[in-house]
Amino acid sequence: MQHNLFSPRTYTERRAQLKRAMGSGLLIFLGNGESPMNYEDNVYAFRQDSTMLYFFGSDYAGVNALIDVDNDREIIFADDLTIDDIVWTGVLPSVAECSSWAGITETHPAKDFFSYVANAQKQGQTVHFLPPYRAEHRLLLQELLGIPCAQQADEASVSLIQAIVEMRNHKTEEEIEQIEIAVDRSVDMHVAAMHATRPGILESEVVAEVTKVALMGGQEMSFPLIATINGQTLHNVDRSHTLQEGQMMLVDAGAESPLHYAGDLSSIIPVGEHFTARQKLIFDVLYTAHRTATSALRPGINFRDVHLLTVAKICEGLKGLGMVKGDPEELARTGAYAIFMPCGLGHMMGLDVHDMENLGEKYVGYAGKEKSTQFGFKSLRLARPLEAGYTFTIEPGIYFIPDLIDLWQSEGRYADLLNYEEINKWRDFTGMRNEENWLVTPTGARRLGHKVKPMTIEEIERAKVTGKPANA
């Protein structure tokens, strides 16, 4: 276990801010445990709950914590290693020592967590908890509070969710520094993918090169890596295909900083030395839409409006190719654009690659408002006015999904706006996505990271040869 934390003052101030926001009550935080793959001692790589990391810096398994606002107590509950543990793990810092790094001076054995919460309930304290996302947490909450698993999401504390979202949505300078460490390593990963992609190799070989870059830099992956010739499938994780001349590789990959902040980038890469003329047509439309999005970013603008501007620009470009016969803004407004881009333009990012998704997009990306249920719009994860300190992705895509094309055409959906005869000529094209990470500043916005991921056709083709970022 490494001492990778911010200063104790950072965590102390975060907890103090949360206590002020909540005013009263007992706030409980459930840490993650080891998760077995196929038997108890063969476990997945451990990843701590992000809210636990944010407030307590506790990057070890088997820990729970609480903030007793009414009695001004902050406690970590965990057990020190036994000799049976030490023979497998070696000597690690004690619970008290690890807790002190985050400004926590009070620790108790793990079993005392139950008695503390039970006593608080007897005293009439309101117990606040977050929506659980692991089965172990659901069972613990059922035992701890007597709330059936099926009811816990509905009974989670809205006031605690809102207070945490308000804090974590606004990144501090030291958080931004961590994100930029992750983004810079992510750029290196994508450049490695560009350099490695060539005819005759497996998708899995590209995956190996990308993963190696993260691990050699002492970092982990921030999410399961996507590297596929089937870019029309948004989260394709199959890696078995052999690359062929004329195809494209879509790579979506990010690194995680030492303090667990995420990078999240996507690239489209020609398998051969150059994009084909047909690929360049769609690439140019996508690149123009991407720059339309980033040029619009500023405090106060609603991200949903940036999304609409971007998909309208995509439709404008595809109209020039004969696939759209209506007004691009109408295609954006009505949702007809979703045949080409059924996902959203971007999402918040931070300690989670989809930041705080477990707390609910309604609160994180929609400021408490309800999401649309319409196809396309329902996949937009961020639709609130932007504020300084927000960090998020910009990732427009153009996808030709044969099953979706067939369904909409059979239903005659948006027949007055879409030229299905022309669209069907592109049904074997697969898909493209180009993604960067951005920060809203007090006066505008800037791309995150010191290294620049190759974004243009020329930059990508050059990186295939040189293996260097765009600003190298």
Salt bridges, closest charged atoms under 4 A:
GLU13 OE2 - ARG9 NE 2.71
ASP59 OD2 - HIS260 NE2 2.68
ASP72 OD1 - LYS19 NZ 2.77
GLU74 OE1 - ARG15 NE 2.74
GLU74 OE2 - LYS19 NZ 2.78
GLU106 OE2 - ARG73 NH2 2.26
GLU106 OE2 - HIS108 NE2 2.91
ASP112 OD1 - LYS111 NZ 3.14
GLU136 OE1 - ARG134 NH1 3.39
GLU166 OE2 - HIS170 ND1 3.81
GLU175 OE2 - ARG14 NH2 3.75
GLU180 OE2 - ARG446 NH1 2.79
GLU180 OE1 - HIS450 NE2 3.79
ASP188 OD2 - LYS451 NZ 2.81
GLU203 OE1 - HIS241 ND1 3.10
GLU209 OE1 - LYS212 NZ 3.48
ASP238 OD2 - HIS241 ND1 3.29
ASP252 OD2 - ARG433 NH2 2.90
GLU256 OE2 - ARG47 NE 3.08
GLU256 OE1 - HIS260 ND1 2.65
ASP264 OD2 - HIS347 NE2 3.14
GLU273 OE1 - HIS274 NE2 3.87
GLU316 OE2 - LYS313 NZ 3.56
ASP352 OD2 - ARG168 NH2 2.95
ASP355 OD1 - ARG168 NH2 3.20
ASP355 OD2 - LYS171 NZ 3.13
GLU357 OE1 - HIS354 ND1 2.82
GLU357 OE1 - ARG381 NH1 2.92
GLU361 OE1 - LYS371 NZ 2.41
GLU361 OE2 - ARG381 NH1 2.72
GLU370 OE2 - LYS362 NZ 2.80
GLU387 OE1 - HIS170 NE2 2.61
GLU395 OE2 - HIS347 NE2 3.12
GLU395 OE1 - ARG433 NE 3.92
ASP406 OD1 - ARG427 NH1 3.03
GLU411 OE1 - ARG413 NH2 2.45
GLU422 OE1 - LYS425 NZ 3.17
ASP428 OD1 - ARG278 NH1 3.54
GLU436 OE1 - HIS290 NE2 2.90
GLU436 OE1 - ARG291 NH1 3.19
GLU436 OE2 - ARG447 NH1 3.61
GLU461 OE1 - HIS274 ND1 3.23
